[in-house]
Amino acid sequence: MIDPISIIIGISLAILAAFCFNYAIILEKKGLLQGLPDLNFDEGIKSVIQSFIAFFKNRDWAIGFLLGVVGYIPYIISQSFVGIVVTQPVTSVGLIFLVIFANKVIDEKIGLFELGSFIMMGIGTIFIGLAQVSDIFIDILNIALPLLLFVLIIIVISAIIYLISKRFKGESSEAILMMVISGLIVSLGSIFSSAFVQAINSGSFFTIWILAPIELLFGLFWFEIYHLWAFFSFYLMISFNSVGFAFTQGGLQRGKAVLVFPILNTVNMIVPIIAGFLIFKQTFQNYFLFYLGVALILFPTIILSRFQAKIEAIEAPKS
């Protein structure tokens, strides 16, 4: 089992990452409301790239993007301490920061219902910590096939949902389906971030943290299993997160956050947890506490997402 100090550090880093992720989304949504061009995936990659070039020229959106990138640093380090099955649900606690932001910026009162949700999330996080997660170690050769099959299944499901979403173009259902796709694809990015971290922890990687740029650029040529695993998982992590991020922005443009955020948060919580159990073989001494903790975080996540819609309404530009 992982020692209590490592669990506390891992959970603390996940909460820090959650703050960055949630505040980043607020800034990105604010930028998207300032007349930025729509993302149209049907027009091809060139159109998508042109839209993102315009996004980066918007100050609010660009700062939000950079904050999200910064948040990935404590997120990855958190996984090195406690693994994806703990880090992933704890990042949903970041919605507390969103509600506090709403209280400060738009004077949205925090009532007993919201305070109760805060307490539920806090207790849920404590329960996950007390569930005593197993140490993190992966047998790369044994998990390669299950990981590949898992990724292929998620990609096929995402492709099917995308084809279905085209039938609802311009409707609120399109935004919901795009956020489901985003949650699935970003989950793959989270899974490969876990694979990247575990490859480093499992191999002789003293130099990787010192010579990280060289390792990540030329690790392919080490011809050693852990270096190859770290190399490919790093770039797959970047690739899936980039694609998922594009769908997130598309969903934000097409739908109200009160509808799309609970979906994104829920999918992005559940899928990595499933992968953590099935692929990375993490276990708990007390599964009841873990599942209870996840439930106590998941329910407030759905409820508190309505604050994003209130922020969206206030920050919409006046016509």
C-alpha positions in Angstrom: 0.0 0.0 0.0 1.1 3.6 -0.6 2.3 5.3 2.6 0.0 8.1 4.1 2.5 10.9 3.4 2.6 10.1 -0.4 -1.2 9.9 -0.4 -1.5 13.4 1.1 1.0 14.8 -1.3 -0.7 13.1 -4.3 -4.1 14.4 -3.3 -2.8 17.9 -2.6 -1.2 18.1 -6.0 -4.4 16.8 -7.7 -6.4 19.6 -6.0 -3.8 22.2 -7.2 -4.2 20.8 -10.7 -8.0 21.0 -10.3 -7.8 24.7 -9.5 -5.7 25.4 -12.6 -8.0 23.3 -14.9 -11.2 24.9 -13.6 -10.0 28.5 -13.7 -8.6 27.8 -17.2 -12.0 26.8 -18.5 -13.5 30.0 -17.1 -11.0 32.1 -19.0 -11.4 30.0 -22.2 -15.1 30.3 -22.1 -14.8 34.1 -21.6 -12.6 34.3 -24.6 -14.9 32.3 -26.8 -17.7 34.7 -26.0 -15.7 37.6 -27.5 -16.5 36.9 -31.2 -14.0 34.1 -31.8 -14.7 31.9 -34.9 -16.6 28.7 -34.5 -14.7 25.4 -34.7 -16.0 23.5 -37.7 -14.6 20.0 -37.8 -16.4 19.2 -41.0 -14.3 21.7 -42.9 -11.0 19.8 -42.2 -7.9 20.3 -40.1 -6.9 23.5 -41.9 -10.1 25.3 -40.7 -9.6 24.0 -37.2 -6.0 25.3 -37.1 -7.1 28.7 -38.4 -9.7 28.9 -35.6 -7.1 28.1 -33.0 -4.8 30.7 -34.4 -7.6 33.2 -33.8 -8.1 31.8 -30.3 -4.5 32.3 -29.3 -4.8 36.0 -30.3 -7.4 36.4 -27.6 -5.8 37.4 -24.3 -8.4 35.6 -22.0 -8.4 32.4 -24.0 -4.6 32.3 -24.3 -4.1 32.8 -20.6 -6.7 30.1 -19.9 -4.9 27.7 -22.2 -1.5 28.4 -20.6 -3.0 27.9 -17.1 -4.4 24.5 -18.2 -1.0 23.5 -19.4 0.6 24.5 -16.1 -2.0 22.5 -14.3 -0.9 19.4 -16.0 2.5 19.5 -14.1 1.0 18.8 -10.6 -1.5 16.5 -12.3 1.2 14.2 -13.7 3.2 14.4 -10.5 0.1 13.5 -8.5 -0.3 10.3 -10.5 3.3 9.4 -9.7 2.4 9.4 -6.0 -1.1 7.8 -6.0 -2.0 6.7 -9.5 -4.8 7.6 -11.8 -7.6 6.0 -9.8 -7.0 8.5 -7.0 -5.9 11.6 -8.9 -8.8 11.6 -11.4 -11.8 11.8 -9.0 -10.0 14.3 -6.8 -9.5 16.8 -9.6 -13.3 17.2 -9.7 -13.0 18.9 -6.3 -11.8 21.9 -8.3 -15.4 22.9 -8.9 -15.3 24.3 -5.4 -12.9 27.0 -6.7 -15.4 27.7 -9.5 -18.2 28.3 -7.0 -15.9 30.6 -4.9 -15.0 32.5 -8.1 -18.7 32.9 -8.9 -19.3 34.3 -5.4 -16.5 36.8 -5.7 -17.0 37.9 -9.3 -20.8 37.8 -9.9 -22.0 38.0 -6.3 -23.6 34.6 -6.6 -24.5 33.6 -3.0 -23.2 30.4 -1.5 -26.1 28.8 0.4 -26.4 25.7 2.6 -26.9 23.5 -0.5 -23.5 24.6 -1.9 -21.8 24.3 1.5 -23.3 20.8 1.8 -21.8 20.0 -1.6 -18.4 21.3 -0.5 -18.6 19.1 2.6 -19.5 16.0 0.5 -16.6 16.6 -1.8 -14.2 17.0 1.1 -15.5 13.9 2.8 -15.3 12.0 -0.5 -11.7 13.0 -0.9 -10.9 11.8 2.6 -12.6 8.5 2.0 -10.6 7.9 -1.2 -7.4 8.6 0.8 -8.5 6.3 3.6 -9.3 3.5 1.1 -5.6 2.7 1.0 -4.6 2.4 -2.6 -2.0 -0.1 -3.7 1.5 0.8 -4.8 2.0 1.7 -8.5 3.9 -0.7 -10.7 3.2 -1.8 -14.2 4.4 -4.8 -16.2 4.6 -3.1 -19.6 4.6 -6.3 -21.6 1.4 -7.6 -19.9 -0.6 -4.4 -20.1 0.3 -3.4 -23.7 -2.4 -5.5 -25.3 -5.2 -4.6 -22.9 -4.2 -0.9 -23.2 -4.3 -1.1 -27.0 -7.7 -2.8 -27.0 -9.1 -0.2 -24.5 -7.8 2.7 -26.6 -9.3 1.2 -29.8 -12.7 0.7 -28.1 -12.8 4.3 -26.9 -11.7 5.6 -30.3 -14.4 3.6 -32.1 -17.1 4.7 -29.6 -16.0 8.3 -30.1 -16.1 8.0 -33.9 -19.7 6.6 -33.7 -20.8 9.4 -31.4 -19.2 12.0 -33.7 -21.2 10.6 -36.7 -24.4 10.7 -34.6 -23.7 14.3 -33.6 -23.7 15.4 -37.2 -27.4 14.6 -37.3 -28.0 17.2 -34.6 -26.0 20.0 -36.1 -27.0 23.3 -34.5 -29.0 21.7 -31.7 -28.1 21.5 -28.0 -27.7 17.7 -28.5 -24.7 18.4 -30.7 -22.9 20.2 -27.8 -23.7 17.3 -25.4 -22.4 14.7 -27.8 -19.3 16.7 -28.4 -18.6 16.9 -24.7 -19.0 13.1 -24.4 -16.4 12.8 -27.2 -14.2 15.3 -25.4 -14.5 13.4 -22.1 -13.6 10.1 -23.8 -10.6 11.4 -25.8 -9.2 13.5 -22.8 -9.6 10.3 -20.7 -7.2 8.6 -23.1 -4.8 11.5 -22.6 -5.1 10.9 -18.8 -4.5 7.2 -19.2 -1.3 7.8 -21.3 -0.1 10.4 -18.8 -0.4 7.6 -16.2 1.5 5.2 -18.5 4.2 7.8 -19.0 4.6 8.3 -15.2 4.6 4.6 -14.5 7.2 4.0 -17.2 9.5 6.5 -15.5 8.9 5.0 -12.0 9.4 1.5 -13.2 12.7 2.0 -15.1 16.1 3.4 -14.5 15.2 7.0 -15.1 17.4 9.1 -12.8 18.5 11.1 -15.8 15.1 11.6 -17.4 14.2 14.4 -15.0 17.5 16.1 -15.5 17.7 15.5 -19.3 14.0 15.5 -20.0 14.1 17.4 -23.3 16.7 15.0 -24.7 14.8 12.0 -23.4 11.5 13.0 -24.8 12.9 14.0 -28.2 15.3 11.1 -28.7 14.0 8.4 -26.3 12.9 6.4 -29.3 16.5 5.6 -30.1 17.3 4.1 -26.7 15.8 0.8 -27.9 15.0 -0.1 -24.3 11.5 -1.0 -23.3 10.9 1.6 -20.6 12.4 4.4 -22.6 10.3 3.4 -25.6 7.2 3.3 -23.4 7.9 6.7 -21.9 8.6 8.2 -25.4 5.4 6.9 -27.0 3.1 7.4 -24.0 4.3 11.0 -23.7 3.4 11.9 -27.3 0.2 10.0 -27.2 -0.7 11.9 -24.1 -0.1 15.2 -25.9 -2.0 14.0 -29.0 -5.1 12.8 -27.2 -5.3 15.8 -25.0 -5.0 18.1 -28.0 -7.8 16.4 -29.9 -10.0 16.2 -26.7 -9.3 19.9 -26.0 -10.5 20.8 -29.5 -13.8 19.0 -28.9 -14.1 20.7 -25.5 -13.8 24.1 -27.2 -16.4 23.0 -29.8 -18.8 21.9 -27.1 -18.3 25.2 -25.2 -19.2 27.1 -28.3 -22.3 25.1 -29.0 -23.9 24.6 -25.7 -24.6 26.0 -22.2 -22.0 25.0 -19.7 -24.7 23.8 -17.2 -25.4 21.0 -19.7 -22.0 20.2 -21.0 -19.7 20.4 -18.0 -21.4 17.7 -15.9 -21.0 15.4 -18.9 -17.3 16.2 -19.4 -16.5 15.9 -15.7 -18.4 12.6 -15.3 -16.9 10.8 -18.4 -13.4 12.1 -17.6 -13.7 10.7 -14.1 -15.2 7.3 -14.7 -13.2 6.2 -17.8 -9.7 6.7 -16.3 -10.9 4.9 -13.1 -12.0 1.9 -15.1 -8.6 1.9 -16.9 -6.8 2.2 -13.6 -8.5 -1.0 -12.4 -8.5 -3.0 -15.6 -5.1 -1.9 -17.1 -2.9 -0.6 -14.3 -4.3 -3.1 -11.8 -4.5 -0.7 -8.9 -6.4 -2.0 -6.0 -7.7 -0.8 -2.6 -7.9 -2.4 0.8 -11.3 -0.9 1.3 -13.3 -0.7 -2.0 -16.4 0.5 -0.1 -14.7 3.7 1.0 -13.3 4.3 -2.5 -16.7 3.9 -4.2 -18.4 5.9 -1.5 -15.8 8.6 -2.0 -16.3 8.7 -5.7 -20.0 9.0 -5.3 -19.7 11.8 -2.8 -17.5 13.7 -5.3 -19.6 12.8 -8.4 -23.0 14.0 -7.2 -21.8 17.6 -6.2 -19.9 17.8 -9.5 -23.1 17.5 -11.4 -24.9 19.9 -9.1 -22.2 22.6 -8.9 -21.7 22.8 -12.6 -24.6 25.2 -12.8 -22.3 28.0 -11.5 -20.4 27.9 -14.8 -23.6 28.7 -16.6 -24.2 31.7 -14.4 -20.7 33.0 -15.0 -21.2 32.4 -18.8 -24.4 34.5 -18.7 -22.8 37.4 -16.9 -19.6 37.4 -19.0 -21.4 37.3 -22.4 -20.6 40.5 -24.3 -23.4 43.0 -24.5 -24.9 43.4 -28.0 
